[in-house]
Each structure stands twice: as C-alpha cells, then as structure tokens.
Amino acid sequence: MPFVTQLHTAITTASGWITGLAVAGGGGMLGYHGLARNFEEDPSRVAHHNQSMKKIIVGTAIVGGASGIVATFGHFFGL
C-alpha cells in the first residue's frame, strides 16, 4: 500500500502545481483579452475577445475542478 499512497501524493502534488499554473496563465490571458478588447473599435474583434474570455474562464474552472476530483477520489479510497 505504500506505493499507492506515494502515487496518490505525487498526483495530488502535481495537480496542485498544474492548477496553480493554470490559474496564473488563465489570469494573464484574461487580462490580455480584457486589455485588447478595450483598444479595439471593430465590434467583431470586441466580440472575439469577449468569447475568448468566456472560454478562458471555463477552461480554468475545468482545470481547477480536476484537482478537486483527484482529492475527492483519494479520500474516497482512503488514501
């Protein structure tokens, strides 16, 4: 059982790092699209940046949720 516990610890740690990087990257991309949207005058480009911002929020939430799923399964199996 020590191997399974160590594997769970490694996966949990890795998912924490991945979540942290995803949140930082998502925040940077969200900031870029928000700033670029403010300098655009073409309504279609503004709509593109708005749509991109929505996709970034959804993607970042999915990555954050994946970390929670790993922790939940770890607790479910008693690791």
Backbone torsions as a table, in degrees:
resi	resn	phi	psi	omega
1	MET	NA	-22.0	179.7
2	PRO	-60.8	-33.5	179.0
3	PHE	-63.4	-42.9	-179.2
4	VAL	-65.3	-40.7	178.9
5	THR	-64.2	-43.2	178.9
6	GLN	-66.6	-37.9	178.0
7	LEU	-64.3	-43.1	178.2
8	HIS	-63.0	-41.8	178.4
9	THR	-62.5	-42.4	179.5
10	ALA	-64.5	-43.6	-179.9
11	ILE	-66.2	-41.2	178.9
12	THR	-63.7	-43.4	178.4
13	THR	-64.0	-45.0	179.7
14	ALA	-63.0	-40.6	-179.7
15	SER	-67.5	-32.0	175.5
16	GLY	-64.8	-43.5	177.6
17	TRP	-64.6	-43.5	-179.5
18	ILE	-63.2	-41.6	178.6
19	THR	-63.2	-43.4	178.8
20	GLY	-61.2	-43.8	178.7
21	LEU	-66.9	-37.8	179.8
22	ALA	-66.0	-40.7	179.6
23	VAL	-66.8	-42.3	178.3
24	ALA	-65.2	-45.3	178.7
25	GLY	-65.4	-42.4	178.1
26	GLY	-63.0	-39.6	177.7
27	GLY	-64.6	-40.0	177.7
28	GLY	-65.1	-43.7	179.3
29	MET	-67.3	-37.5	178.1
30	LEU	-64.1	-41.9	177.5
31	GLY	-63.5	-41.4	178.6
32	TYR	-61.2	-49.6	-177.0
33	HIS	-67.5	-33.5	176.5
34	GLY	-66.5	-41.5	178.9
35	LEU	-69.0	-44.5	179.9
36	ALA	-63.6	-36.2	179.5
37	ARG	-62.2	-35.9	-178.6
38	ASN	-70.3	-21.7	-178.9
39	PHE	-98.6	-2.5	179.2
40	GLU	-88.1	142.4	176.2
41	GLU	-109.2	-20.4	-179.6
42	ASP	-78.0	122.0	-177.9
43	PRO	-59.1	-31.4	179.7
44	SER	-70.1	-34.1	177.3
45	ARG	-71.4	-36.7	176.5
46	VAL	-63.2	-42.5	178.1
47	ALA	-63.9	-37.2	177.3
48	HIS	-61.3	-46.1	-180.0
49	HIS	-66.2	-38.1	177.0
50	ASN	-62.8	-43.5	179.0
51	GLN	-65.1	-39.9	177.9
52	SER	-62.8	-39.8	179.2
53	MET	-63.7	-40.1	177.8
54	LYS	-62.9	-42.5	-180.0
55	LYS	-65.1	-37.8	179.0
56	ILE	-65.3	-43.0	179.7
57	ILE	-62.8	-44.0	179.6
58	VAL	-64.7	-44.7	-179.8
59	GLY	-63.7	-41.1	178.5
60	THR	-66.4	-37.8	177.4
61	ALA	-66.1	-37.1	178.3
62	ILE	-64.8	-44.5	179.5
63	VAL	-64.7	-40.2	177.3
64	GLY	-64.9	-37.8	178.2
65	GLY	-68.6	-31.8	179.1
66	ALA	-63.1	-37.8	177.4
67	SER	-63.5	-40.1	177.4
68	GLY	-65.8	-35.3	178.8
69	ILE	-65.9	-42.2	178.3
70	VAL	-60.7	-44.9	179.4
71	ALA	-64.7	-39.5	179.8
72	THR	-64.3	-46.0	178.4
73	PHE	-64.9	-35.0	177.3
74	GLY	-62.8	-43.0	177.9
75	HIS	-71.1	-33.2	179.7
76	PHE	-63.5	-40.4	-179.4
77	PHE	-89.1	4.3	174.6
78	GLY	75.0	31.5	-179.4
79	LEU	-93.2	NA	NA
